[in-house]
Amino acid sequence: MGLLRAGIGPQLENERYPKNFAAGLVAVGATLGIMIPPSLSFIIIGTMVGLPIITIFTAGILPGIFEAFGLSIVAYYLTRKNNWGIIEKETFSMGAVTKYSGRASGVLFTPFLILGGIYLGWVTPTEVAAVAAGYCLFIAYFVYGYLYSYPLWQVTYKRASEVHANRWSEVQE
């Protein structure tokens, strides 16, 4: 949750959302990672209890979607009622949707790769983590070119340091 807060918190504050609303939104949004597969928590629970991971993943999809839908409705209602955030009117354009969906298609394919690989029996839930990491690394390097300015070891070191710092600050609090 600390990384989610570090990533989205400043953006919410820049758009003039109250700090308590931003903190609540991040806290509830962080629970979606537990509900929607592939979830490490589900893998641990299934392993400990002896339930098939596929069954647990299937059971988590619908509640996770309902939670996301409910969070979206409440957040939309509260922001409109209280006039929070910077509200910029944008017109809907199917051309823009097509343009941005096309550019994001590599990233949008990731959940299908993960869940499809598991449900089709190509990989186990444990192996899919390595497959997804490799796929995302490939997409970042070769499709989007995000990592060309940094050697891979520098990016890995920087992210690992951030995770360590966030974990350490959570322990200290």
Legacy VTK file of the C-alpha trace (Angstrom):
# vtk DataFile Version 3.0
C-alpha trace
ASCII
DATASET POLYDATA
POINTS 173 float
0.000 0.000 0.000
2.951 2.298 0.616
4.012 2.104 -3.024
0.468 2.738 -4.208
0.274 5.800 -1.937
3.634 7.053 -3.177
2.509 6.662 -6.782
-1.000 8.085 -6.728
-1.030 10.242 -3.585
0.835 13.252 -4.990
-1.398 13.265 -8.076
-4.539 13.299 -5.929
-3.136 16.123 -3.811
-2.187 18.113 -6.943
-5.783 17.834 -8.086
-6.975 19.233 -4.720
-8.560 16.118 -3.223
-8.746 16.173 0.587
-5.997 14.119 2.220
-8.424 11.898 4.131
-10.348 11.070 0.919
-7.099 10.345 -0.945
-5.879 8.091 1.878
-9.191 6.213 1.975
-9.243 5.817 -1.788
-5.718 4.397 -1.793
-6.465 2.086 1.157
-9.590 0.620 -0.421
-7.983 0.483 -3.860
-5.060 -1.475 -2.440
-7.424 -4.265 -1.373
-8.294 -4.889 -5.016
-4.883 -6.501 -5.437
-5.925 -9.125 -2.922
-9.269 -9.896 -4.583
-8.519 -9.877 -8.278
-6.295 -12.669 -9.628
-3.456 -13.328 -9.833
-3.188 -12.694 -6.134
-0.262 -13.805 -4.018
-2.595 -13.973 -1.019
-4.824 -16.449 -2.849
-1.811 -18.567 -3.763
-0.648 -18.663 -0.133
-4.148 -19.453 1.171
-4.663 -22.195 -1.409
-1.303 -23.746 -0.632
-1.858 -23.693 3.118
-5.423 -24.996 3.011
-4.913 -27.388 0.118
-7.442 -25.830 -2.256
-6.792 -25.613 -5.993
-5.437 -22.173 -6.844
-7.587 -22.029 -9.973
-10.733 -22.419 -7.852
-9.694 -19.618 -5.521
-8.811 -17.351 -8.458
-12.183 -18.018 -10.062
-13.943 -17.284 -6.775
-12.151 -13.925 -6.447
-12.965 -12.453 -9.851
-16.607 -11.499 -9.320
-16.204 -10.037 -5.798
-13.165 -8.092 -7.030
-15.142 -6.637 -9.930
-18.011 -5.698 -7.595
-15.546 -4.055 -5.196
-13.946 -2.053 -8.019
-17.362 -1.030 -9.369
-18.577 0.008 -5.901
-15.414 1.989 -5.207
-15.757 3.771 -8.547
-19.388 4.717 -7.909
-18.733 6.026 -4.392
-15.623 7.955 -5.461
-17.450 9.490 -8.438
-20.444 10.461 -6.290
-18.337 12.046 -3.534
-16.111 13.986 -5.924
-19.103 15.409 -7.793
-21.120 16.148 -4.644
-18.241 17.957 -2.919
-16.709 19.431 -6.085
-13.332 17.830 -5.374
-10.565 17.545 -7.889
-9.800 19.528 -10.979
-12.732 18.969 -13.272
-11.824 19.426 -16.895
-14.509 18.751 -19.432
-13.316 16.388 -22.110
-15.423 15.301 -24.997
-15.671 11.604 -25.694
-13.944 10.552 -28.867
-13.932 6.996 -30.171
-10.852 7.923 -32.175
-8.982 8.769 -28.962
-10.114 5.509 -27.367
-8.864 3.560 -30.374
-5.586 5.488 -30.462
-4.770 5.014 -26.779
-6.040 1.427 -26.663
-3.780 0.590 -29.568
-0.778 2.148 -27.870
-1.587 0.331 -24.626
-2.388 -3.036 -26.222
0.857 -4.602 -25.010
0.064 -3.738 -21.421
-3.640 -4.555 -21.770
-2.725 -8.071 -22.924
-0.911 -8.864 -19.644
-3.973 -9.972 -17.608
-5.056 -12.224 -20.472
-1.576 -13.741 -20.611
-1.577 -14.353 -16.863
-5.097 -15.700 -16.440
-5.162 -17.445 -19.809
-1.885 -19.197 -19.070
-3.216 -20.434 -15.748
-6.710 -21.428 -16.897
-5.453 -23.144 -20.061
-2.957 -25.100 -17.971
0.143 -23.803 -19.741
1.730 -22.539 -16.524
1.158 -22.892 -12.807
0.239 -19.863 -10.699
3.824 -19.757 -9.434
5.368 -19.959 -12.896
3.095 -17.271 -14.285
4.863 -14.674 -12.140
8.101 -15.286 -14.034
6.276 -15.349 -17.374
4.512 -12.054 -16.609
7.734 -10.402 -15.400
9.542 -11.493 -18.553
6.693 -10.324 -20.764
6.522 -6.928 -19.046
10.287 -6.515 -19.316
10.090 -7.349 -23.018
7.250 -4.853 -23.556
9.065 -2.130 -21.592
12.304 -2.575 -23.544
11.264 -3.401 -27.071
7.753 -2.023 -27.536
7.669 1.141 -25.424
11.408 1.787 -25.096
11.052 2.960 -21.497
14.188 1.355 -20.163
16.677 2.410 -22.823
17.938 5.387 -20.860
18.794 3.248 -17.813
20.664 -0.013 -17.660
18.456 -2.742 -16.244
20.519 -3.134 -13.076
20.079 0.577 -12.225
16.302 0.331 -12.581
16.220 -2.836 -10.481
18.403 -1.274 -7.778
16.319 1.912 -7.691
12.992 0.051 -7.383
14.369 -2.377 -4.790
15.652 0.571 -2.749
12.222 2.226 -2.883
10.495 -0.965 -1.772
13.001 -1.392 1.052
12.555 2.229 2.152
8.768 1.910 2.142
8.843 -1.368 4.040
11.274 0.084 6.569
9.094 3.172 7.100
6.040 0.936 7.653
7.963 -1.048 10.283
9.070 2.146 12.042
5.516 3.520 12.275
LINES 1 174
173 0 1 2 3 4 5 6 7 8 9 10 11 12 13 14 15 16 17 18 19 20 21 22 23 24 25 26 27 28 29 30 31 32 33 34 35 36 37 38 39 40 41 42 43 44 45 46 47 48 49 50 51 52 53 54 55 56 57 58 59 60 61 62 63 64 65 66 67 68 69 70 71 72 73 74 75 76 77 78 79 80 81 82 83 84 85 86 87 88 89 90 91 92 93 94 95 96 97 98 99 100 101 102 103 104 105 106 107 108 109 110 111 112 113 114 115 116 117 118 119 120 121 122 123 124 125 126 127 128 129 130 131 132 133 134 135 136 137 138 139 140 141 142 143 144 145 146 147 148 149 150 151 152 153 154 155 156 157 158 159 160 161 162 163 164 165 166 167 168 169 170 171 172
